[in-house]
Amino acid sequence: MAEEIRIVLRNYGKIDPLKIDDYLAIGGYEALIKARSMDREELIEEVKKSKLRGRGGAGFNCGQKWAFAYGAQADQKYVVCNADEGEPGTYKDRIIMENDPHTLLEGMAICGYAIGANKGYIYCRGEYPQVTQILNTAIAQAKEKDVLRDFDIEVKSGAGAYVCGEETALIESIEGNRGEPRIRPPFPPVSGLWQKPTIVNNVETFANVPVIVDKGADYYASIGAPAYPGTKVVTLTGDVNNKTFFEVPTNTTIREVIFQFGGGIPGDRKFKAVQIGGNSGAFISADLLDTPIAFDAMTSIGSALGSGAIFVLDETRDIVDVITRVAKFFEDESCGKCAPCREGTARMYELMEKLNSGQGSANDIVLLNKLGRVMSYSCLCGLGQAAPTPVLTTIERFSADYNAKLM
Ligand SMILES: Cc1cc2nc3c(=O)[nH]c(=O)nc-3n(C[C@H](O)[C@H](O)[C@H](O)COP(=O)(O)O)c2cc1C
């Protein structure tokens, strides 16, 4: 029987997020003091050894990323927290920031010390004004107590576009430009905000850092799946009894998340599909439910853990209809900078709508497959590269739904 382990949400419900004294009373900011007593290289090595990987979607080794920024020569470096949280069905970062804002500030300050940055930004989803207030209160209290010392943190409001969560579009947006992705390389740890070395990490990634420094890399690496250790905060939505969030070790299976933590499907209906990782995630059929939610296990079944959003569909759901809505989302959210995404998302929606309305032919499915493959190889950023995933995985795994709608 899988059990919840709370690392990121360790203080959830135990402290008043608006009172720094509550956080200090339970050992808050002690990890920052410990980090500052360490040699920078030793600290980065510890984070690397913990095998902490990004919780924003790409799963990159956190310590390795910090090492790139540490090694880059510059008169100014930045730490940026990605709190854009635009992925449908995802609200884990909001839960962390609303309930334990100082954990995030502490994680960012540790990163600032490690790479030699004295300025941090939190790019917070524009639709989270209450979170911005909480963060600003926490920052003011941290300044008053001088716990951050020379590390300054500022909250920037997100511009309201899904693509602004992509790290280079986010950087453009903080700079005051239209949020569009940059061509990479160079990558942000070498050339990011105002062309300076910049670490962009997700809220949940930063929230793990104080625990790693406090309890050590070995402790952290011993939890969950060996190659993607620790926990994951997952948010459950759709046809499931408990539509809520859980923090589970990364070796927990999808079945356990849905049927144990989520309490299964309402009524006497049967499970049909689950989409993991937000709108660009793969759709998974019942035969794959025993896959752990760990990053690599997900990749091995052509899926991605993404933000940790888990969207469950019961047997009454029409997959083609659901995918048509998903395709509309991507058409709306494509920033239009690169042609494969700008044109591809529009054509993809067009074809899906044709199929959904019963006007499509088997050839349209062939076209969707070809289009999806071209997009995944040629789009400039993850938005266009991953937009075909729900389409391609459902064509493969739920072909009966498509065939039933053919002319
Ligand atoms: C279209 C798109 C939207 C994204 N949205 C987010 C987001 O809301 N939050 C986030 O942390 N990462 C998001 N990412 C991933 C970021 O580009 C980046 O990988 C992440 O912030 C790195 O932090 P991490 O290593 O801690 O995961 C998005 C990526 C793409 C392509």
The ligand as an SDF file (V2000), in Angstrom:
LIG
                    3D

 31 33  0  0  0  0  0  0  0  0999 V2000
    4.6610   25.6720  -23.0990 C   0  0  0  0  0  0  0  0  0  0  0  0
    5.4150   25.4170  -21.8310 C   0  0  0  0  0  0  0  0  0  0  0  0
    4.8850   25.8350  -20.6140 C   0  0  0  0  0  0  0  0  0  0  0  0
    5.5890   25.6180  -19.4360 C   0  0  0  0  0  0  0  0  0  0  0  0
    5.0330   26.0210  -18.2640 N   0  0  0  0  0  0  0  0  0  0  0  0
    5.7200   25.8440  -17.1170 C   0  0  0  0  0  0  0  0  0  0  0  0
    5.1690   26.3060  -15.8820 C   0  0  0  0  0  0  0  0  0  0  0  0
    4.0690   26.8490  -15.8110 O   0  0  0  0  0  0  0  0  0  0  0  0
    5.9110   26.0900  -14.7550 N   0  0  0  0  0  0  0  0  0  0  0  0
    7.1440   25.4730  -14.7890 C   0  0  0  0  0  0  0  0  0  0  0  0
    7.7950   25.3330  -13.7570 O   0  0  0  0  0  0  0  0  0  0  0  0
    7.6680   25.0280  -15.9420 N   0  0  0  0  0  0  0  0  0  0  0  0
    6.9900   25.2220  -17.1000 C   0  0  0  0  0  0  0  0  0  0  0  0
    7.5670   24.7970  -18.2670 N   0  0  0  0  0  0  0  0  0  0  0  0
    8.9190   24.1950  -18.2310 C   0  0  0  0  0  0  0  0  0  0  0  0
   10.0040   25.2900  -18.2290 C   0  0  0  0  0  0  0  0  0  0  0  0
   10.3120   25.6390  -19.5700 O   0  0  0  0  0  0  0  0  0  0  0  0
   11.3030   24.8200  -17.5550 C   0  0  0  0  0  0  0  0  0  0  0  0
   11.6570   23.5520  -18.0320 O   0  0  0  0  0  0  0  0  0  0  0  0
   11.1920   24.7660  -16.0330 C   0  0  0  0  0  0  0  0  0  0  0  0
   10.7410   25.9940  -15.4960 O   0  0  0  0  0  0  0  0  0  0  0  0
   12.5590   24.4570  -15.4350 C   0  0  0  0  0  0  0  0  0  0  0  0
   12.4590   24.2960  -14.0460 O   0  0  0  0  0  0  0  0  0  0  0  0
   12.7230   22.8890  -13.3700 P   0  0  0  0  0  0  0  0  0  0  0  0
   14.0440   22.3840  -13.9090 O   0  0  0  0  0  0  0  0  0  0  0  0
   12.7780   23.1620  -11.9200 O   0  0  0  0  0  0  0  0  0  0  0  0
   11.6010   21.9930  -13.7590 O   0  0  0  0  0  0  0  0  0  0  0  0
    6.8650   24.9820  -19.4690 C   0  0  0  0  0  0  0  0  0  0  0  0
    7.3900   24.5500  -20.6880 C   0  0  0  0  0  0  0  0  0  0  0  0
    6.6750   24.7590  -21.8620 C   0  0  0  0  0  0  0  0  0  0  0  0
    7.2640   24.2870  -23.1430 C   0  0  0  0  0  0  0  0  0  0  0  0
  1  2  1  0
  2  3  1  0
  2 30  2  0
  3  4  2  0
  4  5  1  0
  4 28  1  0
  5  6  2  0
  6  7  1  0
  6 13  1  0
  7  8  2  0
  7  9  1  0
  9 10  1  0
 10 11  2  0
 10 12  1  0
 12 13  2  0
 13 14  1  0
 14 15  1  0
 14 28  1  0
 15 16  1  0
 16 17  1  0
 16 18  1  0
 18 19  1  0
 18 20  1  0
 20 21  1  0
 20 22  1  0
 22 23  1  0
 23 24  1  0
 24 25  2  0
 24 26  1  0
 24 27  1  0
 28 29  2  0
 29 30  1  0
 30 31  1  0
M  END
$$$$
